[in-house]
């Protein structure tokens, strides 16, 4: 990544100094520096400390310093370790705040722009940041305790007394931005050797009057990199005792000021020691007894008055440490390990057996698929799928139906799960997922149309055409942008995602907002089709008689007002709606009926509830467009259904009881509450009032809806599917859609 030469930031205008210790990270140094220098926020400097690195790192630092004046290099004549390098870099820092970044990791795109307003608005002594772990296989995993940054919702700033749970967060230097003068006044220095963060990270929390939390992934930590000293058997793990001694000395020097935290600090220290000795990849076997003796000595030396042991297995471990019972500790360690493994042992065994059997069964299928791939493409075959084979729906359905009219020589076949077969129209050709015919069609079809990705094993053949429609305008962040919000991207491989989007030949865009998001969320060389969403064509082409028939089929009388409640899925919340449908229905007028449409993730495997007469559970209805046509009012939270429904120009109510948590945990592309499609409610009482008092369609709501439609419905006009078919299947140029 080329970064243009940049003028030096005046010393008085440097908000953040990023201190990078550099030693033996030649493979990772360029990505680390590039990630910083590419930030949109520019009031920063980089203090890169060459800790006598023996590889190509010094030359890389010189290259970047020549190219960008914001990079300053500090040379150490002798390798002093991570702590000494940080101390040397801190001494040269000019920023109001300092962020210690390890040079084999990287910071997230936009992180400085997110951090800066927090620093300038509340002037915290310490700002905690969320981070994610970059695993060796390319997956990104959320930090284990990220919930502590948002639950409960924190005040703007606080001290440790008000929120002691921050002691449970990772005590590293890189997940904190620290006010420089605050750290200088405390006269703290990073320690020598391993666990060098501790003599700084714990004391600053004790002393800070203003701690702030930023619930956003700003940092990516490379997990268990080969050769990392913290995962290597070494005598240097004994350094941990000296680091905690510095912490307790700091507490002692401040008299009674921090007495309330002696217990929690002591617990953290003993827990840390037991964690290290329990890991066979850290302490040399011949020195484990000695390490345990030092644990026991620290237990006696630093045990607070009136100390109470933790409950459970941890408390039992601590008692053994207190008694210096090394033999018992070692003897019981396998028992404890078995106790922990027993919780998942049977499940793991069954899972391994199932996986082995599945792979054995899949081998003939794989060989069959590979054989079919070597046969010629069928130029007149198109394979369709939607929502991981859940059924016949969404944009692929609309394209399929239009292609039957405009391109009848191209035969379309749907792949569906076995439990979706019954929902298919009788004239739709289909195959069942995983069958031999399905594999043959996937291997031979020229056209593949889906609103999600096909399995990774389905390769992109030369000459084949992949049309990716996706399935909604992005309010929440999507694709590669989810790297900053890993709680919504569990088990997602971003490496694999890049490979998938590289296969696409065409990608649909519903509106200009989507056109601005998709290229960086799903990078690729595809052609972006700004045609609108084919599934929305029905909203322009369906007459009153058909709508009346849909309502009758759903059991909605002509005189009733139908309210469609369609919430989105939440990775962090319990499954199910965030309001009581029966209670809401009871508060509405007798002529109102409430249709409940759960997200397909939340409705999976569930039977519809009885509904209590005034509530219709339509979660399993196969065609969501029917529900929108039948509804007089839409109530949703953050679902993309709002963008589609806006095309009908009917009232929309945003029910957002947890907006701040959702935007923090999942990430959003714009502020919905600032640019809503209509009225807003944050409680059930407010929602009922909006529905009863007519606020859903008053002048303010109509104005908001008109502005929303102008922004998000500009491509839809009832002919999106036709434009797609003409471009993709018939090779005809087609103009973009317009309202």
Protein Blocks (a to p, Z undefined) as FASTA:
>chain_A
ZZdddddddfklmmbdcddddehilmmmmmmmmmmmmpmblcbcdddddehiablmlmmm
mmmmmmpmkbccdddfbdgbjklmmmmmmmmpcbfbdcdddfkbccdehklmmmmmmmmm
nopabdcdddddddfkopacddfklmmmmpccddfbdcfklmmmlmmpccbfklcccdfk
lmmmnopacdehehklmmmmmmmmmmpmbdcdddddfbdcdehiehiaklcccfklmmmm
mmmmmmmmmmmmnojmlmmmmmmmmmmmmmmmmmmmmpmklbgfklmmmmmmmmmmmmmm
mocghiacdehjllmmmmmmmnopmklmmmmmmmmmmmmmmmmmmmmmmmmmmmmmmmmm
mmmmmmmmmmmmmpccdfkbccddeehhnacehjllmmmmmmmmmmmmbccdddddfklm
mmpcfklccddehiaklmmmmmmpmbdcdfbdcdfklccdehiacddebjbdcfbachjl
lmmmmmlmghiafklmmmmmmmpmbdcdfbfklmmmmmmmmgcfbdcddebjfklmmmmm
ccfklmmmmmmmnopafkbccddddddddfkbceddfbdfklmmmmmcfkbccdddddfk
lmgopacdeklopaccfklpmblklmmmmpmbdcdfkbcklmmmmmnopacddddfklmm
mmmmnopabdfklmccbdcdfbfklmmmmmmnopmmgmklmmmmmmmmmmmmmmggojmm
mmmmmmmmnopacddddZZ
